[in-house]
């Protein structure tokens, strides 16, 4: 009797289960993993390139036909807007584009200089697009060309570029930024947005992708660039330095010393006195002695103190260079205005509208507390004593 009741109850419960009426089959969609946005040379309209993954070509050691065939398809079309161009793909693709796995968005320099807001709105507004997609600016190459450079370790260029920007946290010389943070900066009245610069190096089959330097925006338009030291200066201030190498001169002799950044933190404190604004930046950094090309014993307290002074000076130089470049471009990439706003809300009402006049000449004080607390597996250098 109990068994019959259980069977009847199970059958009854099945009537309350809902079906997947809105189910989407992956085979019905073209999965976009990367996007390049160029300016069409003939019409001046947007040239949109979507990189679509070919799942059947991603299997390792695939046998038979197509083993050397690309594991992606770059489809390009032009239009006056991003949305209308996306719909134009229906004339060439038998599958509707699916955006939830898109990893990167690359703007060419011409589009960035004209302004990216009219191109980026679609990617923020559409419910299928990912706000975690990484933003890039191509300085010298077409975005479509970058998406067609064959990677060495991955089958799809967009996947390779996405991994490349993430692994560069090891050197802290590249500023990575996703779509959400990028658009938040664009919407800020004072904070300028940035994005890593991407380019093609080499020729023919030797072409490779390189990510180095930072594009600086004023509102939504590209206005300048930071080199690698200036970029790390920005990262120091923005509390985004996680690792990396600082190279300094060997104290008391010829040669160089590599100091590996193990830990770093920063605080930005604005001060207003007699109507003058000062931004105080404090950096705390800890390093290990990674290698040396000089013969001096650097493990002594005197030598370590000298190295710490050189390290602190090198960090200050990078921050100073970054601040000077930003002030020359009149682009508050550090968010100093937001820091003033948080601390001095009442004064900010008068300062906000004049921030473009204030920022270029604002006083910045930099204090660096650098400490070297390790020398690796050896203390003395691997040189024979005289």
C-alpha positions in Angstrom: 0.0 0.0 0.0 2.8 2.4 0.9 4.6 1.7 -2.3 1.5 2.5 -4.3 1.1 5.8 -2.5 4.7 6.8 -3.3 4.2 6.0 -7.0 1.0 8.0 -7.2 2.7 11.0 -5.3 5.7 11.0 -7.7 3.4 10.9 -10.8 1.3 13.8 -9.3 4.5 15.9 -8.7 5.5 15.7 -12.4 2.5 17.7 -13.4 4.0 20.7 -11.4 7.3 20.7 -13.3 7.7 23.4 -15.9 9.4 22.8 -19.2 12.3 24.8 -20.7 10.0 26.8 -23.0 12.8 29.4 -23.5 15.6 26.9 -23.9 18.3 27.9 -26.3 20.4 25.3 -28.1 24.1 26.2 -28.4 24.1 24.9 -31.9 21.7 27.7 -32.9 24.1 30.4 -31.9 27.5 31.8 -33.0 29.5 32.4 -29.8 31.4 35.7 -30.0 34.7 35.7 -28.0 36.2 39.0 -29.2 35.3 42.2 -30.9 37.3 44.8 -33.0 35.9 48.2 -33.8 37.5 50.1 -36.7 36.5 53.0 -39.0 35.6 52.0 -42.5 37.9 53.8 -44.9 35.4 54.2 -47.6 32.3 55.4 -45.7 33.7 56.6 -42.4 31.1 54.3 -40.7 31.8 51.7 -38.1 33.6 48.5 -39.2 32.7 45.9 -36.7 34.6 42.6 -36.5 33.3 39.8 -34.4 35.5 36.8 -33.6 33.4 33.6 -33.5 34.6 30.4 -32.0 34.3 27.1 -33.9 33.7 24.5 -31.2 34.4 21.6 -33.6 37.9 22.9 -34.3 38.9 23.4 -30.7 39.4 19.7 -29.9 43.1 18.8 -29.4 44.7 16.3 -31.7 41.8 16.5 -34.1 42.3 13.9 -36.9 41.1 14.0 -40.4 40.0 17.1 -42.2 40.6 20.6 -41.0 43.3 19.9 -38.4 45.1 23.1 -39.6 42.0 25.1 -40.1 41.4 28.1 -37.9 39.4 27.5 -34.8 37.6 30.9 -35.2 35.8 32.9 -37.8 36.2 36.7 -38.1 33.1 38.2 -39.5 33.1 41.9 -40.4 30.4 44.4 -41.5 29.8 48.1 -41.6 27.1 50.3 -40.3 26.3 53.7 -38.7 25.8 52.2 -35.3 27.0 49.1 -33.4 23.5 47.7 -33.0 22.6 48.1 -36.6 25.9 46.5 -37.7 25.3 43.5 -35.4 21.9 42.9 -37.2 23.7 43.1 -40.5 25.5 39.9 -39.6 22.3 38.0 -40.3 23.0 38.4 -44.0 26.3 36.4 -43.6 25.9 34.2 -40.6 23.3 31.4 -40.4 23.4 31.6 -36.6 22.5 34.5 -34.4 25.5 36.0 -32.5 25.7 35.1 -28.8 27.6 37.7 -26.7 27.8 36.2 -23.2 31.2 34.7 -23.7 32.8 37.8 -25.3 36.2 38.4 -23.6 37.7 41.5 -25.3 36.8 44.7 -27.1 39.5 46.5 -29.2 39.0 50.1 -30.4 41.3 51.3 -33.2 43.0 54.7 -32.6 40.7 56.6 -35.1 37.5 55.5 -33.2 39.1 56.2 -29.9 40.1 59.7 -31.0 36.6 60.4 -32.3 35.0 59.2 -29.1 34.0 55.7 -28.0 30.7 56.5 -26.2 28.5 55.9 -29.3 30.2 52.6 -29.8 30.2 51.4 -26.2 26.6 52.0 -25.3 25.4 48.8 -27.0 27.8 46.6 -25.0 26.6 48.1 -21.7 22.9 48.2 -22.5 22.3 44.8 -24.2 21.4 42.1 -21.7 23.6 39.5 -23.4 26.9 41.3 -23.4 29.5 40.9 -20.6 30.7 43.9 -18.6 33.7 41.8 -17.6 35.1 42.0 -21.2 38.6 43.6 -21.3 39.0 46.9 -23.1 42.0 47.6 -25.4 43.1 50.4 -27.8 45.1 49.7 -30.9 47.5 52.5 -31.6 48.9 51.6 -35.0 47.0 48.6 -36.3 43.5 47.8 -37.3 41.5 46.0 -34.6 40.5 43.5 -37.2 44.1 42.7 -38.0 44.9 42.1 -34.4 42.1 39.6 -34.2 43.7 37.6 -37.0 47.2 37.2 -35.6 47.8 33.5 -35.0 48.7 32.9 -31.4 51.4 30.4 -30.4 49.7 28.8 -27.3 46.0 29.2 -27.9 43.8 28.4 -30.8 41.8 31.6 -30.7 43.4 35.1 -30.7 40.8 36.6 -28.4 41.5 33.9 -25.8 45.2 34.5 -26.1 44.9 38.2 -25.7 42.6 37.8 -22.6 45.1 35.5 -21.0 48.0 37.8 -22.0 46.5 40.8 -20.1 45.9 38.7 -17.0 49.4 37.2 -16.8 50.9 40.7 -17.1 49.9 41.3 -13.5 53.3 39.6 -12.9 55.2 42.7 -14.1 52.7 45.4 -13.0 53.4 47.5 -16.2 50.1 47.1 -17.9 46.8 48.6 -16.7 44.0 46.2 -17.3 40.4 47.5 -17.3 37.1 45.8 -18.0 34.0 47.3 -19.7 32.2 48.1 -16.4 35.1 50.0 -14.9 35.8 51.7 -18.2 32.3 53.0 -18.6 32.1 54.1 -14.9 35.2 56.3 -15.5 33.7 57.7 -18.7 30.6 58.7 -16.7 32.6 60.4 -14.0 32.7 64.2 -14.2 36.4 64.3 -13.1 38.1 60.9 -13.3 39.6 60.1 -16.7 39.5 56.6 -18.2 42.4 54.5 -19.4 42.9 51.3 -21.4 45.9 49.2 -22.3 47.5 49.7 -25.8 47.8 46.6 -28.0 49.8 46.3 -31.2 51.3 43.8 -33.7 55.0 43.2 -33.7 57.0 41.3 -36.4 56.0 40.5 -39.9 54.4 37.6 -41.8 54.4 34.4 -39.9 56.5 36.0 -37.2 53.7 38.4 -36.2 52.9 38.5 -32.5 50.7 40.5 -30.2 52.2 42.9 -27.7 50.4 44.8 -24.9 52.4 47.7 -23.6 51.6 51.2 -22.5 48.3 52.9 -21.6 45.8 55.0 -23.6 44.5 58.0 -21.8 41.0 59.4 -22.4 39.5 62.8 -21.7 35.8 62.1 -21.4 35.3 59.5 -24.1 38.1 60.6 -26.4 41.7 59.4 -26.6 44.1 62.3 -25.8 47.4 60.7 -25.1 49.5 57.7 -23.9 51.6 56.5 -21.0 54.7 54.5 -21.5 55.6 51.5 -19.3 57.2 53.4 -16.4 54.4 56.0 -16.4 51.9 53.2 -16.5 53.4 51.6 -13.4 53.4 55.0 -11.8 49.6 55.0 -12.2 49.4 51.5 -10.9 51.4 52.5 -7.7 48.9 55.3 -7.0 45.9 53.2 -7.9 47.0 50.4 -5.5 47.2 47.9 -8.3 50.9 46.9 -8.1 50.9 43.2 -7.1 54.3 42.0 -8.4 57.1 43.1 -10.7 60.8 43.9 -10.9 62.4 47.3 -10.1 65.9 47.6 -11.5 68.3 49.9 -9.7 72.1 50.6 -9.8 74.2 48.6 -7.6 75.4 50.7 -4.6 79.1 51.4 -4.7 79.9 49.6 -7.9 79.1 48.8 -11.5 76.1 46.6 -12.3 72.4 46.3 -11.7 70.2 44.9 -9.0 66.8 43.4 -9.6 64.4 43.9 -6.8 61.2 41.8 -6.9 58.1 43.5 -5.6 56.4 41.2 -3.1 53.8 43.4 -1.5 52.7 47.0 -2.1 49.9 49.3 -0.9 49.0 53.0 -1.4 46.9 55.6 0.2 45.8 58.9 -1.4 44.9 61.7 1.0 43.9 65.2 -0.2 44.5 68.2 2.0 43.0 71.7 1.6 44.8 74.6 3.4 44.2 78.3 2.7 42.4 77.3 -0.5 45.3 75.3 -1.8 44.9 71.6 -2.6 47.7 69.1 -1.9 47.4 65.4 -2.8 49.6 63.3 -0.5 50.5 59.8 -1.8 52.0 57.3 0.5 53.4 54.0 -0.8 54.4 51.0 1.3 56.4 48.4 -0.5 58.3 45.3 0.3 60.8 43.6 -2.0 63.2 40.7 -2.2 66.6 40.9 -3.8 66.1 38.9 -7.0 69.5 39.1 -8.6 72.6 41.2 -8.9 75.3 41.7 -11.5 77.8 43.4 -9.2 80.3 41.7 -6.8 79.4 43.6 -3.7 77.9 41.8 -0.7 74.5 43.4 -0.6 73.2 41.5 2.4 74.8 43.9 4.9 72.6 46.4 6.7 74.5 49.3 5.1 74.0 48.0 1.6 70.4 47.0 2.2 69.7 50.6 3.4 71.3 52.0 0.3 69.3 49.7 -1.9 66.1 50.7 -0.1 66.8 54.4 -0.8 67.4 53.6 -4.5 64.2 51.6 -4.6 62.2 54.3 -3.0 63.7 56.9 -5.4 62.8 54.7 -8.4 59.2 54.3 -7.3 58.9 58.1 -6.7 60.3 58.7 -10.2 57.7 56.5 -11.8 54.8 58.2 -9.9 56.2 61.6 -10.6 56.5 60.8 -14.4 52.9 59.6 -14.4 51.5 62.6 -12.6 53.4 65.0 -14.8 52.1 63.3 -18.0 48.5 63.3 -16.7 48.7 66.9 -15.7 50.1 67.8 -19.2 47.2 66.0 -20.7 44.8 67.5 -18.1 43.3 64.0 -17.5 42.7 63.0 -13.9 43.5 59.3 -14.4 44.2 58.9 -10.6 40.7 59.9 -9.4 42.2 62.8 -7.3 38.9 64.7 -7.8 36.9 61.9 -6.4 39.2 61.7 -3.3 38.7 65.4 -2.7 34.9 64.9 -3.1 34.9 62.2 -0.5 36.8 64.2 2.1 35.6 67.7 1.4 32.0 67.4 0.3 31.0 71.0 1.0 34.0 72.5 -0.7 33.6 70.2 -3.7 30.4 71.9 -4.8 32.6 74.9 -5.8 35.6 72.8 -7.0 33.9 70.3 -9.3 33.1 72.8 -12.1 36.6 74.1 -12.0 38.5 70.8 -11.7 39.9 71.1 -15.2 41.5 74.4 -14.2 42.7 73.0 -10.9 44.1 69.6 -11.8 47.0 70.6 -14.1 48.7 72.7 -11.3 47.7 70.7 -8.2 50.5 70.0 -5.7 51.4 66.3 -5.2 53.6 65.0 -2.4 55.0 61.5 -2.7 56.3 59.5 0.3 57.7 56.0 -0.3 58.5 53.5 2.5 60.5 50.7 0.8 61.8 47.7 2.6 64.0 44.8 1.4 63.5 41.8 3.6 64.9 38.9 1.7 67.9 37.9 -0.4 66.8 34.6 -1.7 68.6 31.3 -1.1 72.0 33.0 -0.8 73.3 36.1 0.9 76.6 36.8 -0.8 76.8 37.0 -4.6 78.0 34.1 -6.6 81.4 35.5 -7.4 84.9 34.4 -6.4 86.4 36.7 -3.8 89.5 38.7 -4.8 
